[in-house]
Amino acid sequence: MTIFCHYFLRIPNIIPDFIYLDGPSGHQVKGMIDGSDFVEHYERTVVAADLLRLEPTLTPGTMILVHGRANNARFLKNNFQRQWEIMEELA
């Protein structure tokens, strides 16, 4: 099964204690997965999965704010391996 999500080619070499997730937009995502893309179907929401790769190295107390990306927040919540405290604010 292919999971339709986005990964950046490079991730900064840092150990963050606060992460603000608010991108990328579909216009910034290049390439195709199994013949589908984000450019032609701009209404498809981009799901950034980089935090799944970073999760094992995040220190306790790290805060992640996902701004206006409900599908992305749900994806991370369902795929994180650690037990994160989740706070949701619905607008």
Residue frames as a rotation matrix with the C-alpha (Angstrom) as fourth column:
MET 1
0.581 0.814 0.000 0.00
0.814 -0.581 0.000 0.00
0.000 0.000 -1.000 0.00
THR 2
-0.517 -0.681 0.518 1.29
0.671 -0.699 -0.249 3.45
0.532 0.218 0.818 -0.93
ILE 3
0.190 0.517 -0.835 0.57
0.860 -0.497 -0.112 6.26
-0.473 -0.697 -0.539 1.50
PHE 4
0.200 -0.011 0.980 -0.07
0.765 -0.622 -0.164 9.49
0.612 0.783 -0.116 -0.38
CYS 5
0.836 -0.004 -0.549 1.93
0.417 -0.646 0.640 12.03
-0.357 -0.764 -0.538 1.60
HIS 6
0.747 -0.556 0.365 4.75
-0.062 -0.604 -0.794 14.54
0.662 0.571 -0.486 1.24
TYR 7
0.596 -0.681 -0.426 8.32
0.686 0.155 0.711 14.44
-0.418 -0.715 0.560 2.53
PHE 8
0.840 -0.448 -0.305 10.83
-0.514 -0.836 -0.189 17.27
-0.170 0.316 -0.933 2.17
LEU 9
0.670 -0.663 -0.334 14.15
0.131 0.548 -0.826 16.23
0.731 0.509 0.455 0.63
ARG 10
-0.503 -0.861 -0.079 16.07
0.332 -0.108 -0.937 17.92
0.798 -0.498 0.340 3.43
ILE 11
0.749 0.616 -0.244 15.19
0.450 -0.203 0.869 18.45
0.486 -0.761 -0.430 7.06
PRO 12
0.405 -0.630 0.663 17.18
-0.583 -0.736 -0.344 20.99
0.705 -0.247 -0.665 9.12
ASN 13
-0.075 -0.561 -0.824 19.82
0.449 0.719 -0.530 19.45
0.890 -0.410 0.198 11.38
ILE 14
-0.496 0.040 0.867 18.23
-0.633 -0.700 -0.330 20.72
0.595 -0.713 0.373 14.60
ILE 15
-0.667 0.405 -0.626 16.53
0.666 0.700 -0.257 19.40
0.334 -0.588 -0.737 17.74
PRO 16
-0.504 0.505 0.701 13.39
-0.229 -0.860 0.456 21.53
0.833 0.069 0.549 17.97
ASP 17
-0.904 0.334 -0.267 11.27
0.369 0.296 -0.881 22.01
-0.215 -0.895 -0.391 21.08
PHE 18
-0.001 0.921 -0.390 8.52
-0.092 -0.388 -0.917 23.76
-0.996 0.035 0.085 19.10
ILE 19
-0.884 -0.187 0.428 7.32
0.377 0.258 0.890 22.83
-0.277 0.948 -0.158 15.60
TYR 20
-0.137 0.821 -0.555 4.80
-0.369 -0.562 -0.740 24.89
-0.919 0.103 0.380 13.62
LEU 21
-0.732 -0.057 0.679 3.28
0.498 0.635 0.590 22.88
-0.465 0.771 -0.436 10.75
ASP 22
0.216 0.790 -0.574 1.53
-0.031 -0.582 -0.812 25.07
-0.976 0.193 -0.101 8.16
GLY 23
0.365 -0.127 -0.922 2.71
-0.912 -0.250 -0.326 23.84
-0.189 0.960 -0.207 4.77
PRO 24
-0.905 -0.346 -0.247 3.55
0.025 -0.623 0.782 23.03
-0.424 0.702 0.572 2.11
SER 25
0.095 0.920 -0.381 0.80
-0.651 -0.232 -0.723 24.02
-0.753 0.316 0.577 -0.26
GLY 26
0.543 0.214 0.812 -0.13
0.315 0.844 -0.434 21.73
-0.779 0.491 0.390 -3.12
HIS 27
0.985 -0.172 -0.036 1.54
-0.110 -0.450 -0.886 24.07
0.136 0.877 -0.462 -5.59
GLN 28
0.303 -0.929 0.214 4.90
-0.951 -0.279 0.136 23.53
-0.066 -0.245 -0.967 -3.86
VAL 29
0.144 -0.207 0.968 4.80
-0.304 0.921 0.243 19.72
-0.942 -0.329 0.070 -3.98
LYS 30
-0.041 -0.279 -0.959 6.58
-0.998 -0.032 0.051 18.29
-0.045 0.960 -0.278 -7.02
GLY 31
-0.899 -0.411 -0.153 6.30
-0.432 0.891 0.140 14.82
0.078 0.192 -0.978 -8.49
MET 32
0.125 0.946 -0.300 3.71
-0.827 0.267 0.496 12.09
0.549 0.186 0.815 -8.63
ILE 33
-0.698 -0.184 0.692 2.78
-0.553 0.753 -0.358 9.06
-0.455 -0.632 -0.627 -6.58
ASP 34
-0.580 0.434 0.689 1.22
0.485 0.864 -0.136 6.22
-0.654 0.255 -0.712 -8.57
GLY 35
-0.557 0.286 0.780 0.18
0.762 -0.197 0.616 8.69
0.330 0.938 -0.108 -11.30
SER 36
0.614 0.789 -0.005 -1.43
0.704 -0.546 0.454 11.23
0.356 -0.282 -0.891 -8.94
ASP 37
-0.574 -0.804 0.156 -0.18
0.651 -0.564 -0.509 14.64
0.497 -0.191 0.847 -7.90
PHE 38
-0.153 0.466 -0.872 -1.12
0.808 -0.449 -0.381 17.73
-0.569 -0.763 -0.308 -5.91
VAL 39
-0.839 -0.245 -0.487 -0.75
-0.016 -0.882 0.472 20.27
-0.545 0.403 0.735 -8.74
GLU 40
-0.835 0.548 -0.049 -3.45
-0.017 0.063 0.998 19.08
0.550 0.834 -0.043 -11.15
HIS 41
0.190 0.889 -0.416 -5.81
0.554 0.253 0.793 18.29
0.810 -0.381 -0.445 -8.27
TYR 42
-0.581 -0.527 0.620 -5.19
-0.058 -0.734 -0.677 21.40
0.812 -0.429 0.396 -6.18
GLU 43
0.270 0.759 0.592 -8.16
-0.750 -0.220 0.624 20.61
0.604 -0.612 0.510 -3.91
ARG 44
0.577 -0.171 -0.799 -6.34
0.390 0.917 0.085 17.49
0.718 -0.360 0.596 -2.62
THR 45
0.883 -0.243 0.402 -4.93
-0.465 -0.581 0.668 18.29
0.071 -0.777 -0.626 0.80
VAL 46
0.106 -0.940 -0.324 -1.21
-0.327 0.275 -0.904 17.84
0.939 0.202 -0.279 1.27
VAL 47
0.994 0.103 0.033 -0.22
-0.070 0.384 0.921 15.58
0.082 -0.917 0.389 4.16
ALA 48
0.221 -0.969 0.112 3.33
-0.688 -0.236 -0.686 16.33
0.691 0.074 -0.719 5.34
ALA 49
0.908 0.176 -0.381 4.86
0.046 0.861 0.506 13.24
0.417 -0.477 0.774 6.95
ASP 50
0.046 -0.990 0.134 8.31
-0.137 -0.139 -0.981 14.51
0.990 0.027 -0.142 7.93
LEU 51
0.020 -0.020 1.000 7.38
-0.956 -0.293 0.013 14.59
0.292 -0.956 -0.025 11.62
LEU 52
0.953 0.291 0.080 7.00
-0.302 0.924 0.236 10.80
-0.005 -0.249 0.968 11.57
ARG 53
0.492 -0.851 -0.183 10.68
0.410 0.412 -0.814 10.56
0.768 0.325 0.551 10.64
LEU 54
-0.274 -0.619 0.736 11.67
-0.326 -0.660 -0.677 13.07
0.905 -0.425 -0.021 13.32
GLU 55
0.619 0.720 0.314 9.49
-0.477 0.028 0.878 11.67
0.624 -0.693 0.361 16.11
PRO 56
0.700 -0.322 -0.637 12.02
0.570 0.789 0.228 9.20
0.429 -0.523 0.736 17.60
THR 57
-0.342 -0.939 -0.042 14.53
0.816 -0.275 -0.509 12.01
0.466 -0.208 0.860 18.16
LEU 58
0.056 0.423 0.904 12.14
-0.137 -0.894 0.427 14.63
0.989 -0.148 0.008 19.56
THR 59
-0.884 -0.452 -0.120 12.75
0.083 0.099 -0.992 15.38
0.460 -0.886 -0.050 23.21
PRO 60
-0.207 0.827 -0.522 10.04
0.970 0.242 -0.002 15.10
0.125 -0.507 -0.853 25.88
GLY 61
-0.036 0.302 -0.953 8.05
0.502 -0.819 -0.279 18.31
-0.864 -0.488 -0.122 26.07
THR 62
-0.958 -0.270 0.100 8.32
0.207 -0.404 0.891 19.11
-0.200 0.874 0.443 22.38
MET 63
-0.067 0.957 -0.283 5.25
0.059 -0.279 -0.958 21.04
-0.996 -0.081 -0.038 21.25
ILE 64
-0.879 -0.088 0.468 3.78
0.459 0.111 0.882 20.68
-0.129 0.990 -0.057 17.77
LEU 65
-0.187 0.824 -0.535 1.22
-0.147 -0.562 -0.814 23.16
-0.971 -0.073 0.226 16.46
VAL 66
-0.710 0.098 0.698 -0.64
0.679 0.358 0.641 22.11
-0.187 0.929 -0.321 13.31
HIS 67
-0.570 0.428 -0.701 -2.32
-0.158 -0.895 -0.417 25.19
-0.806 -0.127 0.578 11.85
GLY 68
0.103 0.787 -0.609 -5.44
-0.777 -0.319 -0.543 24.64
-0.621 0.529 0.578 9.75
ARG 69
-0.377 -0.300 -0.876 -4.46
-0.807 0.570 0.151 21.23
0.454 0.765 -0.457 8.42
ALA 70
0.261 0.606 0.752 -7.04
-0.911 0.412 -0.016 18.85
-0.319 -0.681 0.659 9.89
ASN 71
0.929 0.071 -0.364 -6.18
-0.235 0.872 -0.430 15.93
0.287 0.485 0.826 7.58
ASN 72
0.057 -0.991 -0.117 -2.49
-0.209 0.103 -0.972 16.32
0.976 0.080 -0.201 8.39
ALA 73
-0.351 -0.138 0.926 -3.13
-0.914 -0.165 -0.371 16.50
0.204 -0.977 -0.069 12.13
ARG 74
0.643 0.669 0.372 -5.33
-0.714 0.700 -0.025 13.39
-0.277 -0.250 0.928 11.98
PHE 75
0.738 -0.440 -0.511 -2.68
-0.124 0.656 -0.745 11.54
0.663 0.613 0.429 9.94
LEU 76
-0.319 -0.910 0.267 0.07
-0.452 -0.102 -0.886 12.36
0.833 -0.403 -0.378 12.45
LYS 77
-0.088 0.378 0.922 -2.14
-0.991 0.058 -0.118 11.47
-0.098 -0.924 0.370 15.43
ASN 78
0.843 0.526 0.110 -2.91
-0.504 0.845 -0.176 8.07
-0.186 0.092 0.978 13.88
ASN 79
0.785 -0.558 -0.269 0.68
0.152 0.595 -0.789 7.32
0.600 0.579 0.552 12.90
PHE 80
0.088 -0.754 0.651 2.86
-0.837 -0.410 -0.363 8.65
0.541 -0.513 -0.667 15.70
GLN 81
-0.045 -0.207 -0.977 4.45
0.188 0.959 -0.212 5.87
0.981 -0.194 -0.004 17.73
ARG 82
-0.911 -0.308 -0.275 4.69
0.331 -0.146 -0.932 7.73
0.247 -0.940 0.235 21.03
GLN 83
0.071 0.948 -0.311 1.75
0.984 -0.016 0.176 8.71
0.162 -0.318 -0.934 23.21
TRP 84
-0.836 -0.336 0.434 1.38
0.339 -0.938 -0.073 12.45
0.431 0.086 0.898 22.63
GLU 85
-0.368 0.731 -0.575 -0.94
0.561 -0.319 -0.764 14.70
-0.742 -0.604 -0.292 24.58
ILE 86
-0.673 0.217 0.707 -3.36
0.660 -0.257 0.706 16.01
0.335 0.942 0.030 21.96
MET 87
-0.350 0.603 -0.717 -5.28
0.335 -0.634 -0.697 19.27
-0.875 -0.484 0.020 22.32
GLU 88
-0.561 0.245 0.791 -7.74
0.812 -0.021 0.583 20.20
0.160 0.969 -0.187 19.59
GLU 89
-0.470 0.474 -0.744 -9.32
0.042 -0.830 -0.556 23.54
-0.881 -0.293 0.371 18.95
LEU 90
-0.326 0.462 0.825 -12.12
0.935 0.288 0.209 23.59
-0.141 0.839 -0.526 16.43
ALA 91
-0.955 -0.063 -0.291 -12.87
0.031 -0.993 0.113 26.86
-0.296 0.098 0.950 14.72
